[in-house]
Amino acid sequence: MNIIITNQNYKITESLNVEVIKTLSGEFSLDEVSNHLVNFFYNKLIIDITAIRNYYDINSTINFLRGFDSDKIIILLNDSEVINNNSFLGRLVENGFYNFTRNAAGVNYLIDNPNNYEDVVQYTKELPNYSNNNYNINNTIKEDFSSISDAPSKNKKNTKQIIIGVQNLTDHAGATTLSYMMYKQLKYNYTVKAIEMNKQDFIYYRNSDLTMCTSIDSLKLKLKEFSNVEVIIIDLNGFDAEALCDDILYLVDPGTIRLNLLLNKDSNAFMKTRNGKVILNRSAIKQEEITNFEYETKSKVFFNITNFDDRKDRIRIIDLLLYNLGFKKQNPHNLGFFGNIFQKNQ
């Protein structure tokens, strides 16, 4: 019989085809779990990593896992870039935790076919080999993380090209509209294309410079096709293309409902933004209130976009955003009351 400790990955743990003697749901410290499992005997302990308090801190995760027999632990990872990198996974391996996966099939497989050190040693290497030979059709830890490990410069023929991803952090934060507005205003001064991942909302703009892709391979091919373009904007729609982007803008609708939905779903959501920039979009927050927002969310706001009329040909606040991102040809004229915003975000 097995024990499951689950949290944000509950949909995966509920789909497991395993015998379960006990299930714990929520976010726990080691002491809290130990108190629940006194006198329990089990075959495997399946741990959703998001159920570990402060799981994004590798030291907190290892201290938690050391409370149990490493041979009995199967770790269910999430899709966070903080977790799925060699620095984090390598530390797990170095501390004797070899069995981790990101899906139900992997958990089911690892129960009867646990990894040994040789199966996961590649995660301890500074320059891992992600060749096709390392891919396991049973979806165990040998999953292909090449979409995370590729460096942006390796996918560019034009090293001066800038690729910016736009990602909604809160639901419906306006990534598609902002991607188009950035494209439209950059076009005054740069050669630019825009790509939408996995959706076709761009078709409503009826513009041949806007296109779509449905996979990492098709995106790479499109980037090669656009190798002579100065700027590419990608509406990511939840797609993981951090390795291909020079920068990622994480859009936040700062309304109370949207924020609470986000943080209830993932209390560490803002941890995902550490390698990008937080943009408040369609915001009613005043500039002097930004500090309070940053304190409450433990984030750093790069730019605050107030509501604007997207039917206008030129929108100064979008030029201000682009200027702060490094596109100096967008230098807005007559800053006026935008001056304080400009100075804060330089």
C-alpha positions in Angstrom: 0.0 0.0 0.0 1.1 3.6 -0.7 0.7 7.0 0.9 0.1 10.2 -1.2 0.9 13.7 -0.1 -0.7 16.1 -2.6 -1.4 19.7 -3.2 -1.5 21.6 -6.5 -0.9 18.4 -8.5 -4.1 16.8 -7.1 -5.5 16.2 -10.6 -2.5 14.0 -11.4 -2.5 12.2 -8.0 -6.2 11.5 -8.3 -5.5 9.7 -11.7 -2.9 7.4 -10.3 -3.5 3.6 -10.7 -2.1 2.7 -7.3 -3.4 1.2 -4.0 -3.5 4.0 -1.4 -3.7 3.5 2.4 -3.7 7.3 3.2 -3.8 10.6 1.4 -2.8 14.0 2.9 -3.8 17.2 1.1 -2.3 20.6 1.6 1.1 22.2 2.3 3.1 20.7 5.1 6.3 20.9 7.1 8.2 17.7 8.0 6.9 17.7 11.6 3.3 18.0 10.4 3.5 15.1 8.0 5.4 12.9 10.6 2.6 13.4 13.1 0.1 12.2 10.5 2.1 9.1 9.6 3.0 7.7 13.1 2.9 3.9 13.0 2.1 3.8 9.3 3.8 1.1 7.2 3.9 1.7 3.4 5.5 0.6 0.2 5.9 4.0 -1.5 5.5 7.6 -0.4 4.3 9.7 -3.4 5.0 13.4 -2.7 3.6 16.2 -4.7 6.5 18.7 -4.5 4.1 21.6 -4.1 2.9 19.9 -0.8 6.3 20.7 0.7 6.3 24.1 2.4 8.8 26.4 0.6 9.4 23.7 -2.0 11.1 26.1 -4.4 13.9 26.4 -1.9 16.0 23.2 -2.6 17.3 23.2 1.0 13.8 23.2 2.4 12.8 20.4 0.0 15.9 18.2 1.0 15.3 18.7 4.7 11.7 17.6 4.3 12.6 14.5 2.2 15.4 13.4 4.6 12.6 12.6 7.1 11.8 9.5 5.1 13.5 6.5 3.5 14.8 7.8 0.2 14.2 4.4 -1.5 10.5 4.7 -0.8 10.0 8.3 -2.1 8.6 9.2 -5.5 8.5 13.0 -6.1 5.9 14.4 -8.4 7.3 17.6 -9.9 5.4 20.6 -11.3 6.1 22.5 -14.4 8.0 25.4 -12.7 11.3 26.5 -14.3 12.5 26.9 -10.7 12.2 23.1 -10.3 12.9 21.7 -13.7 16.6 22.7 -14.0 19.8 20.8 -13.4 20.7 22.9 -10.3 17.5 21.8 -8.5 17.3 18.2 -9.8 21.0 17.7 -9.5 20.8 18.5 -5.8 18.1 15.9 -5.4 20.2 13.3 -7.0 23.3 14.2 -5.0 21.3 13.7 -1.8 20.0 10.2 -2.9 16.6 11.1 -4.2 16.5 9.4 -7.7 12.8 8.9 -8.3 11.0 12.0 -9.7 8.7 12.6 -12.6 6.1 15.1 -13.9 3.1 12.9 -14.7 0.9 10.0 -13.6 2.5 7.5 -16.0 5.9 8.2 -14.5 4.7 7.6 -11.0 3.0 4.4 -12.0 6.2 3.2 -13.7 8.6 4.2 -10.9 6.6 2.2 -8.2 7.8 -1.0 -9.8 10.8 0.3 -11.7 12.7 2.7 -9.5 15.7 4.6 -10.8 19.2 4.1 -9.7 22.0 6.6 -9.7 23.1 5.8 -13.3 19.6 6.7 -14.5 19.7 10.2 -13.2 23.4 11.1 -13.0 23.1 13.4 -16.0 21.3 15.9 -13.8 24.5 16.3 -11.7 26.6 17.4 -14.6 27.2 21.0 -15.4 26.6 20.5 -19.1 24.0 17.7 -19.4 23.5 15.6 -22.5 19.8 15.8 -23.5 20.2 13.5 -26.5 17.3 11.4 -27.8 18.8 8.3 -26.2 17.9 9.8 -22.8 14.2 9.9 -23.5 12.2 7.1 -21.9 8.8 6.2 -23.5 7.5 5.3 -20.0 7.7 9.0 -19.1 10.0 8.6 -16.1 12.7 11.0 -15.1 14.4 10.7 -18.5 11.9 13.2 -19.9 13.3 15.6 -22.5 13.9 19.0 -20.9 15.6 20.4 -24.0 13.0 23.2 -24.3 14.3 24.5 -21.0 18.0 24.0 -21.5 18.5 25.5 -24.9 20.2 28.9 -24.7 18.5 31.7 -26.6 21.7 32.6 -28.6 21.9 29.0 -30.0 18.6 29.5 -31.7 19.5 32.8 -33.3 21.2 33.4 -36.6 21.0 37.1 -35.9 22.5 37.7 -32.4 21.2 41.3 -32.4 17.6 40.1 -32.6 15.5 40.6 -29.5 12.8 38.0 -28.6 10.2 39.0 -26.0 7.7 36.6 -24.6 4.4 37.8 -23.1 2.8 35.6 -20.5 -0.4 36.0 -18.5 0.3 35.3 -14.8 -3.2 36.0 -13.7 -6.0 34.7 -16.0 -7.0 36.8 -18.9 -4.5 39.6 -18.1 -4.4 40.8 -21.7 -1.3 39.2 -23.2 -2.7 38.9 -26.8 -3.8 42.6 -26.9 -0.5 43.8 -25.4 1.6 41.7 -27.8 -0.2 43.2 -30.7 0.1 46.8 -29.3 3.8 46.3 -28.8 4.1 44.9 -32.3 2.1 47.8 -33.8 4.2 50.5 -32.1 7.6 48.9 -32.6 6.8 48.7 -36.3 7.3 52.5 -36.5 11.0 52.1 -35.8 12.0 48.4 -36.1 11.4 45.4 -38.3 9.1 43.2 -36.1 7.0 40.0 -36.2 4.6 38.6 -33.7 3.9 34.9 -32.9 1.0 33.4 -31.0 1.4 30.0 -29.4 -1.4 27.4 -29.5 -4.2 29.8 -30.3 -5.5 31.8 -33.3 -6.7 35.1 -31.8 -4.2 37.0 -34.0 -6.3 36.2 -37.0 -8.8 38.9 -36.0 -6.1 41.6 -36.6 -5.8 40.5 -40.2 -2.1 41.2 -40.4 0.4 39.0 -42.3 3.1 39.9 -39.8 1.2 37.9 -37.1 1.5 34.2 -37.2 1.0 31.1 -34.9 2.9 28.0 -33.8 1.7 24.9 -32.0 5.0 23.3 -30.8 8.5 24.1 -29.7 9.8 22.7 -33.1 7.5 24.8 -35.2 8.5 27.8 -33.1 12.2 27.2 -33.7 11.6 26.9 -37.4 9.6 30.1 -37.4 12.4 31.9 -35.6 14.9 30.7 -38.2 12.5 32.0 -40.9 12.4 35.4 -39.1 16.2 35.5 -38.5 16.6 38.9 -40.2 13.9 40.5 -38.1 15.0 42.9 -35.4 12.3 42.1 -32.8 9.9 39.2 -32.3 7.0 39.3 -29.8 5.6 35.9 -28.7 2.2 35.6 -27.1 3.1 32.5 -25.0 -0.4 31.4 -23.8 1.2 29.4 -21.0 3.7 27.8 -23.4 7.2 27.3 -21.9 9.6 29.1 -24.2 11.8 30.8 -21.7 14.9 29.3 -23.2 14.1 31.0 -26.6 13.3 34.4 -25.2 15.6 37.2 -24.2 13.0 38.5 -21.8 9.5 37.5 -20.6 6.9 39.9 -19.5 4.5 38.4 -16.8 1.2 40.2 -17.0 -0.8 40.7 -13.8 -4.3 42.0 -13.6 -4.0 43.6 -10.1 -7.7 43.3 -9.3 -8.5 41.6 -6.0 -10.4 38.7 -7.5 -7.8 37.9 -10.2 -5.0 38.1 -7.6 -6.8 35.9 -5.0 -7.5 33.3 -7.7 -3.9 33.2 -8.7 -2.5 33.0 -5.1 -5.1 30.4 -4.0 -4.1 28.3 -7.0 -0.3 28.8 -6.4 0.9 30.7 -3.4 4.4 30.9 -4.9 3.2 32.1 -8.3 5.4 35.2 -8.3 8.5 33.0 -7.8 8.1 32.1 -11.5 8.7 35.7 -12.5 12.3 36.0 -11.1 13.8 35.6 -14.5 11.4 38.0 -16.2 9.6 41.2 -15.5 6.2 41.8 -13.8 3.9 44.1 -15.7 0.7 45.4 -14.1 -1.8 45.5 -17.0 -5.1 47.3 -17.3 -4.2 48.6 -13.8 -6.1 51.0 -11.6 -3.3 51.1 -9.1 -1.7 54.5 -8.6 2.1 54.8 -9.0 2.5 55.7 -5.3 0.6 52.4 -4.4 3.1 50.2 -6.2 5.3 49.7 -3.2 2.4 48.3 -1.2 1.6 45.9 -4.0 5.2 44.7 -4.2 5.3 44.1 -0.5 2.1 42.2 -0.4 3.0 39.9 -3.4 6.7 39.7 -2.7 7.4 40.8 -6.2 9.1 43.6 -8.1 7.0 45.6 -10.5 8.8 46.6 -13.7 6.0 48.7 -15.2 2.4 49.8 -14.5 0.1 50.0 -17.5 -3.1 51.9 -16.9 -6.2 51.4 -19.0 -5.8 52.7 -22.6 -7.8 53.0 -25.8 -6.4 50.3 -28.1 -8.1 51.8 -31.1 -5.6 54.7 -31.2 -2.7 54.6 -33.6 -0.1 55.5 -31.1 -0.3 55.0 -27.3 2.3 56.8 -25.2 2.3 54.4 -22.3 3.1 51.5 -24.6 6.0 53.5 -26.0 7.1 54.1 -22.4 7.1 50.4 -21.7 9.1 49.7 -24.9 11.5 52.4 -24.1 12.2 51.0 -20.7 12.7 47.6 -22.3 15.6 49.0 -24.2 13.9 50.1 -27.5 15.3 53.7 -27.4 13.9 54.6 -30.8 10.5 54.6 -29.1 11.5 57.6 -27.0 8.0 59.2 -26.2 7.6 62.9 -27.0 6.4 65.3 -24.3 6.2 62.9 -21.4 4.0 65.2 -19.4 2.3 63.5 -16.5 3.9 60.2 -17.5 7.3 61.6 -16.3 7.1 59.9 -12.8 6.4 56.5 -14.4 9.3 56.9 -16.7 11.7 57.9 -14.0 10.7 55.0 -11.7 11.2 52.4 -14.4 14.5 53.5 -15.9 
